[in-house]
Amino acid sequence: MSGESKQADVVVLGAGIVGTSVAVAARQRGLSTVLIDRREPGCETSYGNAGVLSSGSILPLNKPSLWRALPGYLTNTSAALRFNPSWVIRNADWVARFLANAAPSKVLPRAKALHGLIGASLKLHREWIVKANAAERIRETGWLKVWRSGALDTAKQEQAFLASFGIKSELLDRQAISALEPNIVPVYKTGLLHSQTASVDSPGAVVKAYARMFAGLGGELLQSDVKAIEPLADGWSVVLGDGAMSARHIVVALGPWSADLLRPLGYRTPLAFERGYHQEFAPNPARALQRPIHDAEGAFLMTPMENGIRVTSGVELTDRDAPSSFTQLDMVVPLARGVVEFGAAVGEPWRGARPTLPDSLPMIGPAPRHAGLWLAFGNQHIGFTTGPATGEAIAAMIAGEQPSFEVSAFAPERYI
Ligand SMILES: Cc1cc2nc3c(=O)[nH]c(=O)nc-3n(C[C@H](O)[C@H](O)[C@H](O)COP(=O)(O)OP(=O)(O)OC[C@H]3O[C@@H](n4cnc5c(N)ncnc54)[C@H](O)[C@@H]3O)c2cc1C
């Protein structure tokens, strides 16, 4: 980029699923929009996830069952949740707030809020993926959660809770699981098929397709490192590694990097990182999977992807940029191999960071003390699902419209 200063109605920082969605929705409203990322669109967290477009993820990780599971996690040997003790001590405030949100009284309001966000988002994904010429990437085959030990009561409770929100699921026994997934070893006694959930075979490619759609709508993509944002008399200046530009509105959609840029403006955002890993494996074409499978007790997911079977791990709580530890992947890969036959590892293991606020709800809305500054991050485990409606709501608010779902629970001022 030249040193000459560009101008736009809206500059969106971060071209993950969230920022790209903001950009698409802003452009659809006729706003001149520039989408900036230091990498190509969809190369970070939005690349490495499990690709589940989940209708039923309305209960975040910090739900009442977390309290029951906590003693088991304290030994720090669980594949589901590992933590760096020094991180926990340094972030005791975040941990305490996260755990407090697991109280039974906190379940329903958050589930309602997430249900609205997810419902609006799935509608947009299904519309956009066609418009973006990527419809072949979406599978409407649901998502299968399975239990080895039976856990029939747990599965039934989950089904009843989902049903109370009108979310459909099917309870399955061992035979029904085999009928649905004939190529897996029958190790699971109970299954719950989230039948309104979809998945994609390459989340990164879907973000890239949405970014191409944005460019096709007349939006501008810019590859540059964002160094700072500074308020001007009538808008914002974005300081880039190779220049600067100005805009009436700035949207911070930098996923796990979002808090860094806000600190100099006086916002201390309690954003933590639920890190996770994946490794892909060469599939055996005679042993194909039909859908993502979530082994609830094994604490892993396996999803059939474009380049192989992607095994994703549980949560690692530590600093965003701390060196990788593949312990959790090493624990779950043999379990996955025991369920479905697959070949050698394809490529290197991948690491990402789910950006999470203490109540596991994203921030979607205006920054409290700066006009024209909009926040769109913190989409935790379901950001690939919830990106489009997050973007749509921000663009609507910028344009002075009412978002299509209730956004009050996502207001940034609850934390900053
Ligand atoms: C293991 C794992 C499995 C998951 N599975 C699922 C799933 O199945 N379904 C689901 O819905 N969600 C899933 N998630 C969560 C989901 O991936 C995230 O919530 C989502 O991708 C976050 O998107 P984002 O756009 O906020 O962030 P990102 O995709 O990380 O985008 C942020 C962008 O900001 C850019 N950036 C950062 N700093 C700068 C800077 N200074 N200058 C310029 N650019 C910058 C980055 O390059 C990046 O492209 C999973 C996450 C993990 C880790």
The ligand as a Gaussian input file, in Angstrom:
#p B3LYP/6-31G(d) Opt

LIG

0 1
 C       -9.799000     -26.818000      17.736000
 C      -10.959000     -25.892000      17.428000
 C      -12.138000     -26.421000      16.920000
 C      -13.219000     -25.583000      16.646000
 N      -14.362000     -26.108000      16.069000
 C      -15.394000     -25.299000      15.746000
 C      -16.543000     -25.813000      15.084000
 O      -16.606000     -26.992000      14.732000
 N      -17.592000     -24.974000      14.817000
 C      -17.540000     -23.660000      15.169000
 O      -18.526000     -22.951000      14.932000
 N      -16.447000     -23.111000      15.740000
 C      -15.365000     -23.901000      16.046000
 N      -14.243000     -23.374000      16.646000
 C      -14.231000     -21.944000      16.999000
 C      -13.979000     -21.052000      15.799000
 O      -12.938000     -21.572000      15.002000
 C      -13.620000     -19.624000      16.251000
 O      -14.542000     -19.155000      17.202000
 C      -13.661000     -18.659000      15.056000
 O      -12.889000     -19.166000      14.002000
 C      -13.169000     -17.276000      15.440000
 O      -13.206000     -16.494000      14.266000
 P      -12.654000     -15.012000      14.237000
 O      -12.960000     -14.463000      12.900000
 O      -13.139000     -14.291000      15.439000
 O      -11.062000     -15.177000      14.455000
 P       -9.915000     -15.611000      13.433000
 O      -10.390000     -16.615000      12.467000
 O       -8.712000     -15.963000      14.244000
 O       -9.637000     -14.274000      12.626000
 C       -8.898000     -13.199000      13.167000
 C       -8.042000     -12.635000      12.053000
 O       -7.339000     -11.487000      12.535000
 C       -6.097000     -11.430000      11.871000
 N       -5.191000     -10.579000      12.621000
 C       -4.858000     -10.701000      13.937000
 N       -4.054000      -9.677000      14.300000
 C       -3.884000      -8.893000      13.211000
 C       -3.185000      -7.687000      12.965000
 N       -2.487000      -7.048000      13.931000
 N       -3.240000      -7.161000      11.711000
 C       -3.935000      -7.772000      10.717000
 N       -4.628000      -8.907000      10.913000
 C       -4.608000      -9.468000      12.136000
 C       -5.654000     -12.874000      11.798000
 O       -4.691000     -13.065000      10.766000
 C       -6.975000     -13.606000      11.562000
 O       -7.195000     -13.878000      10.181000
 C      -13.128000     -24.190000      16.907000
 C      -11.929000     -23.662000      17.393000
 C      -10.839000     -24.494000      17.631000
 C       -9.558000     -23.891000      18.118000

